[in-house]
């Protein structure tokens, strides 16, 4: 008879709402901004490292804006990348992905 595999420890899921950027925000390539989120009720332990990706429409781009920061901080500074001018959102990953409202990046015109 095979031994049962040990039960996985329960994981906390933390999906804080992104507060900034929000609708009406305009970023320009080369600037820096603080991406902010509601950190009023984090779990006691957060099991994954945090990172932020740039999203275009319904697709996450490969552009990593920040990584390996503390989700309990409520904000992290990012540099606005050189991207084509358009509508974007940011995706905050920790234990769960959560994205911002759409906003404009004035970048490269094509």
Biopython code that builds the backbone (N, CA, C, O; Angstrom):
import numpy as np
from Bio.PDB.StructureBuilder import StructureBuilder

atoms = [
    (1, "UNK", "N", (0.842, -1.179, 0.000)),
    (1, "UNK", "CA", (0.000, 0.000, 0.000)),
    (1, "UNK", "C", (0.886, 1.240, 0.000)),
    (1, "UNK", "O", (1.795, 1.360, 0.821)),
    (2, "UNK", "N", (0.622, 2.147, -0.907)),
    (2, "UNK", "CA", (1.421, 3.368, -1.034)),
    (2, "UNK", "C", (1.037, 4.360, 0.056)),
    (2, "UNK", "O", (-0.125, 4.467, 0.450)),
    (3, "UNK", "N", (2.043, 5.078, 0.525)),
    (3, "UNK", "CA", (1.794, 6.113, 1.536)),
    (3, "UNK", "C", (1.148, 7.317, 0.864)),
    (3, "UNK", "O", (1.483, 7.670, -0.267)),
    (4, "UNK", "N", (0.235, 7.928, 1.566)),
    (4, "UNK", "CA", (-0.423, 9.125, 1.035)),
    (4, "UNK", "C", (0.560, 10.283, 1.029)),
    (4, "UNK", "O", (1.371, 10.431, 1.943)),
    (5, "UNK", "N", (0.478, 11.098, -0.007)),
    (5, "UNK", "CA", (1.323, 12.286, -0.082)),
    (5, "UNK", "C", (0.908, 13.265, 1.004)),
    (5, "UNK", "O", (-0.276, 13.377, 1.321)),
    (6, "UNK", "N", (1.886, 13.983, 1.583)),
    (6, "UNK", "CA", (1.523, 14.954, 2.619)),
    (6, "UNK", "C", (0.646, 16.046, 2.025)),
    (6, "UNK", "O", (0.820, 16.447, 0.874)),
    (7, "UNK", "N", (-0.289, 16.515, 2.821)),
    (7, "UNK", "CA", (-1.190, 17.583, 2.374)),
    (7, "UNK", "C", (-0.407, 18.877, 2.217)),
    (7, "UNK", "O", (0.444, 19.203, 3.044)),
    (8, "UNK", "N", (-0.694, 19.600, 1.169)),
    (8, "UNK", "CA", (-0.048, 20.891, 0.950)),
    (8, "UNK", "C", (-0.570, 21.888, 1.979)),
    (8, "UNK", "O", (-1.745, 21.879, 2.346)),
    (9, "UNK", "N", (0.328, 22.732, 2.423)),
    (9, "UNK", "CA", (-0.078, 23.767, 3.386)),
    (9, "UNK", "C", (-1.005, 24.746, 2.677)),
    (9, "UNK", "O", (-0.769, 25.081, 1.516)),
    (10, "UNK", "N", (-2.048, 25.208, 3.347)),
    (10, "UNK", "CA", (-2.931, 26.179, 2.712)),
    (10, "UNK", "C", (-2.182, 27.460, 2.409)),
    (10, "UNK", "O", (-1.334, 27.901, 3.186)),
    (11, "UNK", "N", (-2.504, 28.051, 1.272)),
    (11, "UNK", "CA", (-1.847, 29.287, 0.863)),
    (11, "UNK", "C", (-2.811, 30.440, 1.013)),
    (11, "UNK", "O", (-4.004, 30.314, 0.735)),
    (12, "UNK", "N", (-2.279, 31.574, 1.458)),
    (12, "UNK", "CA", (-3.071, 32.794, 1.497)),
    (12, "UNK", "C", (-3.125, 33.366, 0.091)),
    (12, "UNK", "O", (-2.113, 33.390, -0.609)),
    (13, "UNK", "N", (-4.283, 33.823, -0.321)),
    (13, "UNK", "CA", (-4.418, 34.487, -1.609)),
    (13, "UNK", "C", (-4.624, 35.958, -1.329)),
    (13, "UNK", "O", (-5.552, 36.346, -0.620)),
    (14, "UNK", "N", (-3.749, 36.776, -1.894)),
    (14, "UNK", "CA", (-3.776, 38.220, -1.661)),
    (14, "UNK", "C", (-3.897, 38.902, -3.006)),
    (14, "UNK", "O", (-2.984, 38.813, -3.826)),
    (15, "UNK", "N", (-4.988, 39.571, -3.247)),
    (15, "UNK", "CA", (-5.254, 40.233, -4.511)),
    (15, "UNK", "C", (-5.683, 41.675, -4.239)),
    (15, "UNK", "O", (-6.853, 42.017, -4.415)),
    (16, "UNK", "N", (-4.741, 42.524, -3.810)),
    (16, "UNK", "CA", (-5.106, 43.893, -3.456)),
    (16, "UNK", "C", (-5.451, 44.731, -4.686)),
    (16, "UNK", "O", (-4.790, 44.617, -5.719)),
    (17, "UNK", "N", (-6.483, 45.570, -4.582)),
    (17, "UNK", "CA", (-6.840, 46.423, -5.716)),
    (17, "UNK", "C", (-5.745, 47.441, -6.025)),
    (17, "UNK", "O", (-5.178, 48.050, -5.118)),
    (18, "UNK", "N", (-5.454, 47.620, -7.307)),
    (18, "UNK", "CA", (-4.496, 48.627, -7.754)),
    (18, "UNK", "C", (-5.205, 49.985, -7.726)),
    (18, "UNK", "O", (-6.287, 50.142, -8.291)),
    (19, "UNK", "N", (-4.585, 50.957, -7.065)),
    (19, "UNK", "CA", (-5.171, 52.296, -6.939)),
    (19, "UNK", "C", (-4.610, 53.283, -7.960)),
    (19, "UNK", "O", (-5.314, 54.190, -8.404)),
    (20, "UNK", "N", (-3.344, 53.105, -8.328)),
    (20, "UNK", "CA", (-2.700, 53.981, -9.310)),
    (20, "UNK", "C", (-1.700, 53.157, -10.087)),
    (20, "UNK", "O", (-0.900, 52.435, -9.492)),
    (21, "UNK", "N", (-1.730, 53.248, -11.399)),
    (21, "UNK", "CA", (-2.454, 54.192, -12.236)),
    (21, "UNK", "C", (-3.941, 53.851, -12.332)),
    (21, "UNK", "O", (-4.359, 52.725, -12.063)),
    (22, "UNK", "N", (-4.717, 54.846, -12.718)),
    (22, "UNK", "CA", (-6.164, 54.682, -12.857)),
    (22, "UNK", "C", (-6.614, 55.377, -14.136)),
    (22, "UNK", "O", (-5.812, 56.024, -14.810)),
    (23, "UNK", "N", (-7.899, 55.246, -14.471)),
    (23, "UNK", "CA", (-8.444, 55.892, -15.669)),
    (23, "UNK", "C", (-8.126, 57.385, -15.610)),
    (23, "UNK", "O", (-8.295, 58.014, -14.566)),
    (24, "UNK", "N", (-7.674, 57.942, -16.707)),
    (24, "UNK", "CA", (-7.321, 59.356, -16.766)),
    (24, "UNK", "C", (-5.845, 59.609, -16.533)),
    (24, "UNK", "O", (-5.370, 60.717, -16.785)),
    (25, "UNK", "N", (-5.100, 58.613, -16.059)),
    (25, "UNK", "CA", (-3.661, 58.757, -15.839)),
    (25, "UNK", "C", (-2.945, 58.784, -17.186)),
    (25, "UNK", "O", (-3.303, 58.051, -18.108)),
    (26, "UNK", "N", (-1.927, 59.640, -17.285)),
    (26, "UNK", "CA", (-1.081, 59.675, -18.476)),
    (26, "UNK", "C", (0.369, 59.576, -18.014)),
    (26, "UNK", "O", (0.837, 60.384, -17.212)),
    (27, "UNK", "N", (1.065, 58.579, -18.531)),
    (27, "UNK", "CA", (2.489, 58.416, -18.279)),
    (27, "UNK", "C", (3.240, 58.724, -19.563)),
    (27, "UNK", "O", (2.702, 58.570, -20.659)),
    (28, "UNK", "N", (4.510, 59.170, -19.420)),
    (28, "UNK", "CA", (5.383, 59.437, -20.556)),
    (28, "UNK", "C", (6.632, 58.570, -20.425)),
    (28, "UNK", "O", (7.193, 58.431, -19.338)),
    (29, "UNK", "N", (7.055, 57.992, -21.540)),
    (29, "UNK", "CA", (8.261, 57.182, -21.554)),
    (29, "UNK", "C", (9.398, 57.950, -20.887)),
    (29, "UNK", "O", (9.603, 59.134, -21.156)),
    (30, "UNK", "N", (10.131, 57.268, -20.019)),
    (30, "UNK", "CA", (11.274, 57.868, -19.335)),
    (30, "UNK", "C", (10.956, 58.403, -17.946)),
    (30, "UNK", "O", (11.871, 58.632, -17.154)),
    (31, "UNK", "N", (9.680, 58.608, -17.632)),
    (31, "UNK", "CA", (9.304, 59.071, -16.297)),
    (31, "UNK", "C", (9.358, 57.912, -15.309)),
    (31, "UNK", "O", (9.448, 56.748, -15.699)),
    (32, "UNK", "N", (9.303, 58.251, -14.021)),
    (32, "UNK", "CA", (9.096, 57.235, -12.992)),
    (32, "UNK", "C", (7.807, 57.553, -12.257)),
    (32, "UNK", "O", (7.445, 58.717, -12.087)),
    (33, "UNK", "N", (7.120, 56.505, -11.824)),
    (33, "UNK", "CA", (5.857, 56.634, -11.094)),
    (33, "UNK", "C", (5.789, 55.560, -10.020)),
    (33, "UNK", "O", (6.447, 54.524, -10.119)),
    (34, "UNK", "N", (5.000, 55.814, -9.010)),
    (34, "UNK", "CA", (4.723, 54.801, -7.997)),
    (34, "UNK", "C", (3.435, 54.086, -8.359)),
    (34, "UNK", "O", (2.371, 54.705, -8.377)),
    (35, "UNK", "N", (3.512, 52.790, -8.648)),
    (35, "UNK", "CA", (2.314, 51.970, -8.758)),
    (35, "UNK", "C", (1.869, 51.739, -7.319)),
    (35, "UNK", "O", (2.674, 51.317, -6.489)),
    (36, "UNK", "N", (0.602, 52.006, -7.009)),
    (36, "UNK", "CA", (0.116, 51.849, -5.637)),
    (36, "UNK", "C", (-1.075, 50.899, -5.599)),
    (36, "UNK", "O", (-1.823, 50.768, -6.568)),
    (37, "UNK", "N", (-1.229, 50.242, -4.455)),
    (37, "UNK", "CA", (-2.342, 49.310, -4.253)),
    (37, "UNK", "C", (-2.778, 49.395, -2.806)),
    (37, "UNK", "O", (-2.044, 49.882, -1.947)),
    (38, "UNK", "N", (-3.981, 48.915, -2.548)),
    (38, "UNK", "CA", (-4.543, 48.917, -1.200)),
    (38, "UNK", "C", (-3.867, 47.819, -0.384)),
    (38, "UNK", "O", (-4.051, 46.632, -0.654)),
    (39, "UNK", "N", (-3.089, 48.222, 0.609)),
    (39, "UNK", "CA", (-2.389, 47.242, 1.444)),
    (39, "UNK", "C", (-2.967, 47.208, 2.860)),
    (39, "UNK", "O", (-2.256, 46.889, 3.812)),
    (40, "UNK", "N", (-4.246, 47.533, 2.998)),
    (40, "UNK", "CA", (-4.858, 47.634, 4.319)),
    (40, "UNK", "C", (-5.143, 46.293, 4.982)),
    (40, "UNK", "O", (-5.347, 46.246, 6.195)),
    (41, "UNK", "N", (-5.163, 45.202, 4.220)),
    (41, "UNK", "CA", (-5.487, 43.915, 4.857)),
    (41, "UNK", "C", (-4.689, 42.746, 4.264)),
    (41, "UNK", "O", (-5.276, 41.801, 3.736)),
    (42, "UNK", "N", (-3.353, 42.809, 4.348)),
    (42, "UNK", "CA", (-2.571, 41.687, 3.818)),
    (42, "UNK", "C", (-2.662, 40.470, 4.734)),
    (42, "UNK", "O", (-2.897, 40.616, 5.934)),
    (43, "UNK", "N", (-2.480, 39.273, 4.182)),
    (43, "UNK", "CA", (-2.453, 38.073, 5.030)),
    (43, "UNK", "C", (-1.167, 38.068, 5.859)),
    (43, "UNK", "O", (-0.248, 38.844, 5.597)),
    (44, "UNK", "N", (-1.111, 37.199, 6.847)),
    (44, "UNK", "CA", (0.077, 37.109, 7.711)),
    (44, "UNK", "C", (1.312, 36.692, 6.922)),
    (44, "UNK", "O", (2.418, 37.161, 7.191)),
    (45, "UNK", "N", (1.118, 35.814, 5.956)),
    (45, "UNK", "CA", (2.254, 35.416, 5.125)),
    (45, "UNK", "C", (1.856, 35.506, 3.664)),
    (45, "UNK", "O", (0.733, 35.175, 3.283)),
    (46, "UNK", "N", (2.780, 35.951, 2.872)),
    (46, "UNK", "CA", (2.573, 36.031, 1.421)),
    (46, "UNK", "C", (3.565, 35.065, 0.815)),
    (46, "UNK", "O", (4.773, 35.212, 1.002)),
    (47, "UNK", "N", (3.063, 34.067, 0.082)),
    (47, "UNK", "CA", (3.901, 32.952, -0.332)),
    (47, "UNK", "C", (4.705, 33.161, -1.606)),
    (47, "UNK", "O", (5.648, 32.408, -1.850)),
    (48, "UNK", "N", (4.377, 34.137, -2.418)),
    (48, "UNK", "CA", (5.103, 34.339, -3.671)),
    (48, "UNK", "C", (5.788, 35.692, -3.692)),
    (48, "UNK", "O", (5.388, 36.624, -2.993)),
    (49, "UNK", "N", (6.823, 35.781, -4.504)),
    (49, "UNK", "CA", (7.470, 37.074, -4.729)),
    (49, "UNK", "C", (6.568, 37.909, -5.636)),
    (49, "UNK", "O", (5.848, 37.376, -6.481)),
    (50, "UNK", "N", (6.621, 39.210, -5.447)),
    (50, "UNK", "CA", (5.743, 40.095, -6.202)),
    (50, "UNK", "C", (6.426, 40.594, -7.477)),
    (50, "UNK", "O", (7.647, 40.740, -7.529)),
    (51, "UNK", "N", (5.620, 40.848, -8.489)),
    (51, "UNK", "CA", (6.117, 41.509, -9.692)),
    (51, "UNK", "C", (4.970, 42.214, -10.399)),
    (51, "UNK", "O", (3.798, 41.913, -10.168)),
    (52, "UNK", "N", (5.329, 43.163, -11.271)),
    (52, "UNK", "CA", (4.338, 43.943, -12.024)),
    (52, "UNK", "C", (4.689, 43.863, -13.497)),
    (52, "UNK", "O", (5.821, 44.126, -13.905)),
    (53, "UNK", "N", (3.682, 43.490, -14.289)),
    (53, "UNK", "CA", (3.818, 43.452, -15.745)),
    (53, "UNK", "C", (2.970, 44.550, -16.367)),
    (53, "UNK", "O", (2.017, 45.040, -15.761)),
    (54, "UNK", "N", (3.334, 44.925, -17.583)),
    (54, "UNK", "CA", (2.526, 45.848, -18.364)),
    (54, "UNK", "C", (1.556, 45.033, -19.206)),
    (54, "UNK", "O", (1.928, 44.010, -19.781)),
    (55, "UNK", "N", (0.320, 45.488, -19.274)),
    (55, "UNK", "CA", (-0.738, 44.785, -20.011)),
    (55, "UNK", "C", (-1.243, 45.706, -21.120)),
    (55, "UNK", "O", (-1.373, 46.914, -20.922)),
    (56, "UNK", "N", (-1.525, 45.130, -22.285)),
    (56, "UNK", "CA", (-2.066, 45.877, -23.419)),
    (56, "UNK", "C", (-3.322, 45.154, -23.886)),
    (56, "UNK", "O", (-3.253, 44.022, -24.364)),
    (57, "UNK", "N", (-4.474, 45.815, -23.746)),
    (57, "UNK", "CA", (-5.728, 45.154, -24.090)),
    (57, "UNK", "C", (-5.962, 43.968, -23.175)),
    (57, "UNK", "O", (-5.923, 44.109, -21.953)),
    (58, "UNK", "N", (-6.203, 42.809, -23.750)),
    (58, "UNK", "CA", (-6.437, 41.594, -22.964)),
    (58, "UNK", "C", (-5.189, 40.742, -22.782)),
    (58, "UNK", "O", (-5.277, 39.592, -22.352)),
    (59, "UNK", "N", (-4.017, 41.307, -23.112)),
    (59, "UNK", "CA", (-2.793, 40.510, -23.102)),
    (59, "UNK", "C", (-1.726, 41.130, -22.208)),
    (59, "UNK", "O", (-1.492, 42.338, -22.233)),
    (60, "UNK", "N", (-1.088, 40.275, -21.421)),
    (60, "UNK", "CA", (0.055, 40.702, -20.639)),
    (60, "UNK", "C", (1.259, 40.736, -21.560)),
    (60, "UNK", "O", (1.530, 39.769, -22.272)),
    (61, "UNK", "N", (1.981, 41.846, -21.550)),
    (61, "UNK", "CA", (3.188, 41.960, -22.360)),
    (61, "UNK", "C", (4.348, 41.323, -21.587)),
    (61, "UNK", "O", (4.206, 41.025, -20.401)),
    (62, "UNK", "N", (5.487, 41.113, -22.242)),
    (62, "UNK", "CA", (6.652, 40.591, -21.517)),
    (62, "UNK", "C", (7.402, 41.671, -20.731)),
    (62, "UNK", "O", (8.459, 41.396, -20.163)),
    (63, "UNK", "N", (6.864, 42.897, -20.695)),
    (63, "UNK", "CA", (7.540, 44.012, -20.030)),
    (63, "UNK", "C", (7.324, 43.921, -18.521)),
    (63, "UNK", "O", (6.205, 44.086, -18.034)),
    (64, "UNK", "N", (8.401, 43.658, -17.790)),
    (64, "UNK", "CA", (8.372, 43.597, -16.324)),
    (64, "UNK", "C", (8.741, 44.983, -15.812)),
    (64, "UNK", "O", (9.844, 45.470, -16.064)),
    (65, "UNK", "N", (7.818, 45.619, -15.093)),
    (65, "UNK", "CA", (8.065, 46.957, -14.559)),
    (65, "UNK", "C", (8.758, 46.925, -13.201)),
    (65, "UNK", "O", (9.520, 47.835, -12.875)),
    (66, "UNK", "N", (8.502, 45.885, -12.408)),
    (66, "UNK", "CA", (9.130, 45.744, -11.090)),
    (66, "UNK", "C", (9.046, 44.283, -10.668)),
    (66, "UNK", "O", (8.146, 43.558, -11.092)),
    (67, "UNK", "N", (9.995, 43.853, -9.826)),
    (67, "UNK", "CA", (9.959, 42.478, -9.317)),
    (67, "UNK", "C", (10.657, 42.411, -7.965)),
    (67, "UNK", "O", (11.446, 43.285, -7.607)),
    (68, "UNK", "N", (10.348, 41.358, -7.227)),
    (68, "UNK", "CA", (10.959, 41.082, -5.923)),
    (68, "UNK", "C", (10.813, 42.231, -4.929)),
    (68, "UNK", "O", (11.787, 42.617, -4.282)),
    (69, "UNK", "N", (9.615, 42.774, -4.803)),
    (69, "UNK", "CA", (9.341, 43.814, -3.814)),
    (69, "UNK", "C", (8.336, 43.276, -2.801)),
    (69, "UNK", "O", (7.726, 42.230, -3.023)),
    (70, "UNK", "N", (8.166, 43.981, -1.704)),
    (70, "UNK", "CA", (7.273, 43.556, -0.625)),
    (70, "UNK", "C", (5.851, 44.047, -0.901)),
    (70, "UNK", "O", (5.610, 45.253, -0.956)),
    (71, "UNK", "N", (4.921, 43.126, -1.073)),
    (71, "UNK", "CA", (3.523, 43.502, -1.320)),
    (71, "UNK", "C", (2.915, 44.292, -0.163)),
    (71, "UNK", "O", (1.940, 45.019, -0.353)),
    (72, "UNK", "N", (3.479, 44.154, 1.022)),
    (72, "UNK", "CA", (2.931, 44.880, 2.172)),
    (72, "UNK", "C", (3.232, 46.381, 2.099)),
    (72, "UNK", "O", (2.623, 47.165, 2.827)),
    (73, "UNK", "N", (4.156, 46.784, 1.237)),
    (73, "UNK", "CA", (4.565, 48.190, 1.135)),
    (73, "UNK", "C", (3.465, 49.081, 0.573)),
    (73, "UNK", "O", (3.386, 50.256, 0.934)),
    (74, "UNK", "N", (2.618, 48.553, -0.297)),
    (74, "UNK", "CA", (1.539, 49.347, -0.876)),
    (74, "UNK", "C", (1.938, 50.178, -2.073)),
    (74, "UNK", "O", (1.095, 50.838, -2.680)),
    (75, "UNK", "N", (3.206, 50.154, -2.420)),
    (75, "UNK", "CA", (3.658, 50.892, -3.602)),
    (75, "UNK", "C", (5.046, 50.432, -4.003)),
    (75, "UNK", "O", (5.799, 49.886, -3.196)),
    (76, "UNK", "N", (5.369, 50.665, -5.273)),
    (76, "UNK", "CA", (6.716, 50.423, -5.775)),
    (76, "UNK", "C", (6.941, 51.378, -6.941)),
    (76, "UNK", "O", (6.046, 51.598, -7.758)),
    (77, "UNK", "N", (8.133, 51.936, -7.009)),
    (77, "UNK", "CA", (8.464, 52.864, -8.092)),
    (77, "UNK", "C", (8.833, 52.090, -9.346)),
    (77, "UNK", "O", (9.570, 51.106, -9.287)),
    (78, "UNK", "N", (8.311, 52.543, -10.489)),
    (78, "UNK", "CA", (8.613, 51.909, -11.776)),
    (78, "UNK", "C", (9.048, 52.973, -12.769)),
    (78, "UNK", "O", (8.648, 54.133, -12.673)),
    (79, "UNK", "N", (9.865, 52.563, -13.716)),
    (79, "UNK", "CA", (10.252, 53.429, -14.830)),
    (79, "UNK", "C", (9.318, 53.137, -15.999)),
    (79, "UNK", "O", (9.074, 51.974, -16.323)),
    (80, "UNK", "N", (8.802, 54.168, -16.624)),
    (80, "UNK", "CA", (7.904, 53.983, -17.767)),
    (80, "UNK", "C", (8.749, 53.549, -18.958)),
    (80, "UNK", "O", (9.667, 54.262, -19.362)),
    (81, "UNK", "N", (8.444, 52.380, -19.523)),
    (81, "UNK", "CA", (9.269, 51.849, -20.616)),
    (81, "UNK", "C", (8.991, 52.555, -21.938)),
    (81, "UNK", "O", (8.007, 53.279, -22.088)),
    (82, "UNK", "N", (9.886, 52.322, -22.884)),
    (82, "UNK", "CA", (9.699, 52.844, -24.228)),
    (82, "UNK", "C", (8.786, 51.877, -24.978)),
    (82, "UNK", "O", (9.220, 50.831, -25.459)),
    (83, "UNK", "N", (7.523, 52.250, -25.063)),
    (83, "UNK", "CA", (6.510, 51.441, -25.747)),
    (83, "UNK", "C", (5.777, 52.327, -26.750)),
    (83, "UNK", "O", (5.901, 53.551, -26.724)),
    (84, "UNK", "N", (5.027, 51.701, -27.614)),
    (84, "UNK", "CA", (4.207, 52.437, -28.578)),
    (84, "UNK", "C", (3.105, 53.168, -27.814)),
    (84, "UNK", "O", (2.487, 52.595, -26.917)),
    (85, "UNK", "N", (2.858, 54.415, -28.161)),
    (85, "UNK", "CA", (1.788, 55.188, -27.527)),
    (85, "UNK", "C", (0.488, 54.408, -27.600)),
    (85, "UNK", "O", (0.095, 53.928, -28.663)),
    (86, "UNK", "N", (-0.179, 54.286, -26.449)),
    (86, "UNK", "CA", (-1.427, 53.548, -26.433)),
    (86, "UNK", "C", (-1.980, 53.375, -25.038)),
    (86, "UNK", "O", (-1.468, 53.933, -24.068)),
    (87, "UNK", "N", (-3.038, 52.590, -24.962)),
    (87, "UNK", "CA", (-3.727, 52.314, -23.710)),
    (87, "UNK", "C", (-3.160, 51.038, -23.096)),
    (87, "UNK", "O", (-3.020, 50.015, -23.766)),
    (88, "UNK", "N", (-2.836, 51.123, -21.802)),
    (88, "UNK", "CA", (-2.229, 50.010, -21.081)),
    (88, "UNK", "C", (-2.873, 49.889, -19.704)),
    (88, "UNK", "O", (-3.664, 50.741, -19.298)),
    (89, "UNK", "N", (-2.530, 48.831, -19.001)),
    (89, "UNK", "CA", (-2.821, 48.680, -17.581)),
    (89, "UNK", "C", (-1.620, 47.969, -16.978)),
    (89, "UNK", "O", (-0.795, 47.413, -17.703)),
    (90, "UNK", "N", (-1.521, 47.985, -15.648)),
    (90, "UNK", "CA", (-0.456, 47.235, -14.989)),
    (90, "UNK", "C", (-1.084, 46.048, -14.272)),
    (90, "UNK", "O", (-2.204, 46.130, -13.769)),
    (91, "UNK", "N", (-0.352, 44.953, -14.235)),
    (91, "UNK", "CA", (-0.819, 43.739, -13.560)),
    (91, "UNK", "C", (0.079, 43.509, -12.350)),
    (91, "UNK", "O", (1.293, 43.354, -12.479)),
    (92, "UNK", "N", (-0.538, 43.489, -11.182)),
    (92, "UNK", "CA", (0.175, 43.251, -9.926)),
    (92, "UNK", "C", (0.045, 41.776, -9.577)),
    (92, "UNK", "O", (-1.059, 41.275, -9.365)),
    (93, "UNK", "N", (1.180, 41.085, -9.518)),
    (93, "UNK", "CA", (1.200, 39.667, -9.154)),
    (93, "UNK", "C", (1.855, 39.497, -7.800)),
    (93, "UNK", "O", (2.898, 40.083, -7.506)),
    (94, "UNK", "N", (1.226, 38.693, -6.999)),
    (94, "UNK", "CA", (1.785, 38.211, -5.748)),
    (94, "UNK", "C", (1.302, 36.785, -5.681)),
    (94, "UNK", "O", (1.837, 35.911, -6.364)),
    (95, "UNK", "N", (0.308, 36.544, -4.876)),
    (95, "UNK", "CA", (-0.342, 35.246, -4.849)),
    (95, "UNK", "C", (-1.438, 35.172, -5.906)),
    (95, "UNK", "O", (-1.904, 34.086, -6.250)),
    (96, "UNK", "N", (-1.840, 36.313, -6.413)),
    (96, "UNK", "CA", (-2.906, 36.377, -7.407)),
    (96, "UNK", "C", (-2.677, 37.613, -8.265)),
    (96, "UNK", "O", (-2.103, 38.592, -7.789)),
    (97, "UNK", "N", (-3.112, 37.589, -9.510)),
    (97, "UNK", "CA", (-2.946, 38.737, -10.386)),
    (97, "UNK", "C", (-4.126, 39.689, -10.277)),
    (97, "UNK", "O", (-5.277, 39.258, -10.192)),
    (98, "UNK", "N", (-3.842, 40.959, -10.278)),
    (98, "UNK", "CA", (-4.870, 41.986, -10.217)),
    (98, "UNK", "C", (-4.383, 43.140, -11.074)),
    (98, "UNK", "O", (-3.220, 43.530, -10.967)),
    (99, "UNK", "N", (-5.237, 43.697, -11.921)),
    (99, "UNK", "CA", (-4.753, 44.755, -12.791)),
    (99, "UNK", "C", (-5.472, 46.069, -12.554)),
    (99, "UNK", "O", (-6.569, 46.133, -12.000)),
    (100, "UNK", "N", (-4.784, 47.124, -13.009)),
    (100, "UNK", "CA", (-5.284, 48.491, -12.860)),
    (100, "UNK", "C", (-6.328, 48.791, -13.918)),
    (100, "UNK", "O", (-6.582, 47.993, -14.819)),
    (101, "UNK", "N", (-6.920, 49.956, -13.781)),
    (101, "UNK", "CA", (-7.770, 50.476, -14.847)),
    (101, "UNK", "C", (-6.863, 50.843, -16.021)),
    (101, "UNK", "O", (-5.656, 51.017, -15.850)),
    (102, "UNK", "N", (-7.449, 50.959, -17.209)),
    (102, "UNK", "CA", (-6.689, 51.364, -18.388)),
    (102, "UNK", "C", (-6.246, 52.816, -18.241)),
    (102, "UNK", "O", (-6.969, 53.654, -17.701)),
    (103, "UNK", "N", (-5.032, 53.092, -18.738)),
    (103, "UNK", "CA", (-4.476, 54.440, -18.727)),
    (103, "UNK", "C", (-3.619, 54.608, -19.970)),
    (103, "UNK", "O", (-3.363, 53.637, -20.681)),
    (104, "UNK", "N", (-3.172, 55.832, -20.241)),
    (104, "UNK", "CA", (-2.423, 56.136, -21.459)),
    (104, "UNK", "C", (-0.939, 56.232, -21.168)),
    (104, "UNK", "O", (-0.528, 56.840, -20.180)),
    (105, "UNK", "N", (-0.126, 55.623, -22.045)),
    (105, "UNK", "CA", (1.309, 55.879, -22.054)),
    (105, "UNK", "C", (1.621, 56.584, -23.352)),
    (105, "UNK", "O", (1.349, 56.067, -24.435)),
    (106, "UNK", "N", (2.203, 57.787, -23.235)),
    (106, "UNK", "CA", (2.719, 58.501, -24.401)),
    (106, "UNK", "C", (4.138, 58.046, -24.586)),
    (106, "UNK", "O", (5.027, 58.393, -23.808)),
    (107, "UNK", "N", (4.342, 57.273, -25.611)),
    (107, "UNK", "CA", (5.655, 56.705, -25.869)),
    (107, "UNK", "C", (6.088, 56.989, -27.286)),
    (107, "UNK", "O", (6.116, 58.138, -27.728)),
    (108, "UNK", "N", (6.422, 55.937, -27.984)),
    (108, "UNK", "CA", (6.907, 56.024, -29.349)),
    (108, "UNK", "C", (5.717, 56.039, -30.301)),
    (108, "UNK", "O", (4.807, 55.221, -30.171)),
    (109, "UNK", "N", (5.719, 56.954, -31.242)),
    (109, "UNK", "CA", (4.680, 56.966, -32.279)),
    (109, "UNK", "C", (5.155, 56.143, -33.459)),
    (109, "UNK", "O", (6.328, 56.181, -33.832)),
    (110, "UNK", "N", (4.219, 55.394, -34.044)),
    (110, "UNK", "CA", (4.580, 54.596, -35.231)),
    (110, "UNK", "C", (3.850, 55.076, -36.446)),
    (110, "UNK", "O", (4.029, 54.524, -37.532)),
]
sb = StructureBuilder()
sb.init_structure("model")
sb.init_model(0)
sb.init_chain("A")
sb.init_seg("    ")
for serial, (resi, resn, name, xyz) in enumerate(atoms, 1):
    if name == "N":
        sb.init_residue(resn, " ", resi, " ")
    sb.init_atom(name, np.array(xyz, "f"), 0.0, 1.0, " ", f" {name:<3s}", serial, name[0])
structure = sb.get_structure()
